[in-house]
Amino acid sequence: MTQRVAFLSDLHLGGFNTLGPQHADYRTGIARMIRYLGNQGITHMVLLGDVLDAWTFPRDQIPLTYGQMLGHPDNADIVAALADTIASGTVLHYTLGNHDFDLPDTLFRTWFRATQMGDNFTLGLVWGEHGHRFDLFNASPDPLNLDPAKGHRPLGYYITRVHTHPSSTKALGISPLNSSAYIRAKVAEAREEIIFNTARSMSKWTVATLVLQYVMRDAGVTYEDTIKMPDGQEVTLQQVSDAYQDLFHNWEKKHGLLSAFNAVLAACDSLDASAQQIRDDHGKRIVALGHSHIAKWNPDTLEIGNRGVTGAYVNDGAGCKWPQTAVIVDYLPDTFKVHRLSWDGPDTSPTEDVEELLNTWK
């Protein structure tokens, strides 16, 4: 039987990216995308993380619980579309991302029984995961255990909470950039200052503390201001800065200097080196990632280990912005056929780019 796998990620249901009337077109598009994929004869639907979102809530509010997100009336059509896809015989897989890393599998299975949940999806020579574990600011659960609130959250959680805010009309809203793109912009700003600034001593600054300072500057907050955590406790931004000030050097000590540099690149949405690591570590030909919100196809990869062949990296983009994008991979006898789908608006039909790659080691 030919396996047909659909990948989609970064729906961010439940956070300020998608809730509220001004985001209704995104939600309509997400439900439409799920139903479209479900009608394409797929055998597996893989949700590559950040499907739910416990991060994009203003710092002075307690975030919704995952149960409240799944039961929110704004998400009813999307939940129904997923349920119908499963009812048609498609196997649903959920690989956790950074915005939903602590989603209890028992809770999600209460809504969607028999869902296969974990950190990754694998089928033969295809591998899928969110991609955040390679990102200096978003690896979660926090592998260095630096979270001042003791919840294994990475620095990206606090950055997102600071830069997420209600609009002036008090309607649900979010800053113009999504959290991934926003962090990328702030990392680039910090990198430029560290490399090129000679006007002041940089001895007390690190890439982590500079990024946080720029976020605070943009939001108009101080180190005495607080973030309200899910359990009601409050954490000051000074505590956050102190906890993560040596983030890069701690990563370097644990994983090595090259890994630390690649973790900064991953924070800038360059996940190609991360995909190569997965191919080498697990012997896969195609690696599908999300996280960056940027749809991508890269067949120009390095040789996989000592096998004499290369592979490909595909990113399925995101569902919480336009264009909404997804990927279907056909596992054929001799080749993978990769369909890259894109919807430019709520009333558009998908465009499709088709790529092919050998699915053997020959």
N, C-alpha and C positions, 0 to 999 in steps of 0.2 A: 504493500500500500504506500502510495506517495504521501509523504508528510508535508503539510502546508502550515507554516507557522506565521502568525501575525504578531508584530511587536508594536506596542504603543506605550508612551510614558508621559510623565510630567503633566498630568491632568490637573493636579493641585486642587482637588475638590475639597471644599470645606474651609479653605483660607480666603483671604481677601482678594486673591487672584480671580476667583470664580463666583463667589456669592454676591447676591444683590442684583437688582433689576438691570443695572448698566452692564452686567456681564452675561445677560441671558443669551446673547448670540453665541458666545463661547460654549455655554452649556448645551445649547441646541446643536451646535456643531460637533461636540464630543459625542452626544447620543447618536447623531447621524453617522459619525465615523465608526462607532462600535457596531451599529447595525449593518453598515456597509461591509465591514470586515467579516462579520458573522455570516453574511450571505455570499461569501466568496469561496465556500467549501473548505475553510480552514479546519485543521485538526487540533491546533493548539492556539490559544490566545495568551500572549505573555505580556503582563503589565509590568513594565520595567521600572517601577519605583516612582515615588513622588505622585502617586495616584491620589492619595489623601495628603493633607497638608496641615501639620500641627505648628507651623512656624510663622506664617504670614498673618500675625495678629498684632495690633498695637501694643506697645510695651506696658501700657497702663490697664490692659484688659487681660482676664484669664482666658486662654484659648479654649475653643470648643473641644470636647472630647471626640474621639474617633466615632463613638456611637452616635453622638449628636450630628456629626458630619454625614454619616451614612443615612441617618433618618431625616436629614434636613429636606424640607419640601422642594427647595431649589434643585436638589440632586435626584429627585424621584425618577425623572425620565432616564437619567444615566444608569441608575441602579436597575431599572426595568430592562434597559437594553442589555446590560451584562447578564441579568437573569435569563433573558430570552436566548442569548448566545449559548449559555451553558445548557439550557433545555434542548437546544438543537443538537447536542452531542459533542460540542467543542470542549476540550479540556482547558480550564482556566488556570493560569500560573501567575503568581504574584511574587516578584523579587523586590525586596525592600529598598527604598531610597533614603536619602538623608532627611527629607521632610516627614517621612513616615517610618523611620527605622525602628520605632518602639511600638508599632501596631501589633497588638496581640493576635496571633493567628486564630485563636479560638473565637475572637470577636468577628473577624472577617468571615470565618467559616459559618458563623451563625446566619449571616446574610447570604453567603454563596457556598453551599455545601460542596465538599470534595475538592475545593480549591487547593492546589499544591503551592505551598509558600516556602520561601527560603531566600538565601542571599544571591542565588544565581539559577539560571535555567540552562540545561544542556541537552542536546539531542544530536548524537553522533558527533560530527565535526563542527557543530554550531554551538556557540556559547552566548548567553545573554545575561547582563546584569546592569544595574543603574550606572555605576562608574564613580560614585562619590568616594569610595574608600581610598582612591588615589589622590584626593584633593586635600591640600593642606588645611583648608578652612572648613571643609564639610565632611571629612571622614567620620562616620558614625556607625555604631556607638564609638564615641571618642576613644581611639586606641591608646591615647596617652593619659586618659583619666584626669583631665585638667578642669572639667566642668565645676565652677564654684558652687553650683546648686546640687552637685552630686547626682546628676541624672544622665551622665555619659553623653552630654550634648557637646558638639564642636563649637568653635567660635562663630561659625556661620549662622548658628541659631540666634545668637545674641545680635549679630549684625542685622539679620532679617527682622528681628523684633523691633530694633531701633528705627529702621528705615521704613517700616510699614506703619501707615497712619490713616485716619479717616480724612476724607476731603473736607473742604470748608463747608460743604452743605450737609455734613454729617452722614452722607450716604456711604455705603461701603466702597472703599477705593484702595488703590495702592500706588506707590510712586511709579513714575513712567517706566522704569526698568524693572524686570523681574529680578528676584534675589540673586540668581546666578549671574546675570549680566551686570547687575549692580556691583557685586563683589569683584567681578572681573575688572570693571572700570576703576574701582578703588585700589586694587592690587597694582594695576598699571600705574596709577598715580603715585603710590608708595614706592614702587620700583624705580620710577624716574627720579624721585627725590633722593632715594638712597644712593643711586649711581651718580647723579649729576649735581646735587646740591652741595655747594662749598661755602655757603653763607653762614652756616651755623654748625655746631658740633652735632653729629648724629649718634654720639655714644650711648644716649639713653633710649634710642629708638630702634625698634625692630620692624620687620615687615608687618607683623601682626598688630603691634601697637599703633603704627602709622595708619594702617587700614581702619582700625577702630576709631582713631582720632578723626579721620576724614569723614567717616559715617556720622559721628557725633556732631561734627561741624555742620554737615549738611542738614541734620535734623534739629540743630539748635539746642542741644542738650549738654549737660556737664557731667563730670565724673561722679557727682553726688546724686544724680538722677538714678531712678531704679527701673527694673523690669519685673513685672508681676509674673510669677511662674505658675504652671498649671496647678500646683498644690496650694497656691495662695501666698507662699513666701515671696519676699522681694530681694533682689540682688542688685547691688549698686554697679554702675559702670566702672567704678574704680576696682571693685572686686573682679570684674571681667577682665579688665586690662592687666591686673596683677597676675591672674591665673594663666593667661595665654601669652605673656610677654616673651617667653622663650620658645614659642611654638616651633619655629623653624629649627632651632638648634636641638630641641628635644626630638624632633622627627629625625634629624641627621644622626643623633646618637643611637636611635633605635634601628633605623633602616639604612643609614649611609648617606653620603653627600649627594650622590646622583639621584637617589630616590627623593631626597628633599627638594632638589631643583625640579625634578619631574612633578612633584606635588604642587609646586608653585605654578608650573605650566598647566596642570590640571585645573587649578583654581582660575586660570585664565581661559578655560574651556578648550585647551589643547589636550585631548585624550588619546591621541594617536600612539604615544609611547606607552600609555596604560594598556591599550588594546594589544600592542605588540607583546607586552609582558604576559598578558593572559594567553595569547597564542603560544608563547614559548613554554609557559608553566603547565598548560593543560593540553597542548597538542591539538589546537583547533584551527580550522581554516577561516571561519567567519566569526567575528566578535561583534555583537550588537550591544550598543550602549545608549543610555539616555543622558540625563543630568545637565548637559550643556544647553539644551533648548535649541540647538543648531543642527538641522538635518545635514548629514554628510555621508559621502561614499568615498572610501580611500582604498583602492586596490594596490597602491604603490607602497608595499610594505617590505620589511626585511625578511630574509629567509627565516623560517620557523625552526629554531633549534639547529640541528644538523640534518634536517630532512630533505634539503635540496629544493624546497618549494616555498612559495609565499602564500599569504592569505589576504583577507580584506577586513576593513573596519567599516561598519555602517552605524550611523546614529539616526534614530527615528525622530529626532526633533522634539516637539512638544504639542500638547493639545490645548494649552491655556493661552494661546496667542494665535494670531494669523501670520503666515499660513499654518493651519493645523496639519500635522504630518504623521505618517505611520509607514510601516514596512511590512511586506509579506515576503517570506523566503520559501520557495519550493525546493524540497529535497528530492531531486530527480536522480535516476540511476547513475548518471555520469557528471552532472553539473548541479550547482545551485543556481536558481533563477531568482534574482532579488528585485522585487517590485517596490519602488519608492513612490509613495502616494502623497499628494498635497492638495489641500482645499484652501482657496484664497479668501473665502468668505462664507457667510451662512447660506447663501443661495447658489453656490457654485458646485459644479461637478468636479471630481478629482482629476488631476493630471497625473500621469504615470511615467516614470523612467524605469527601464528594465536593464539590469546588469546580469552578467553571467560569470561564474567561477567554477573551476573543477572542484568536485567534492571528494576527490581521492588524493592519495599521496604520490601519485604518478606524475 
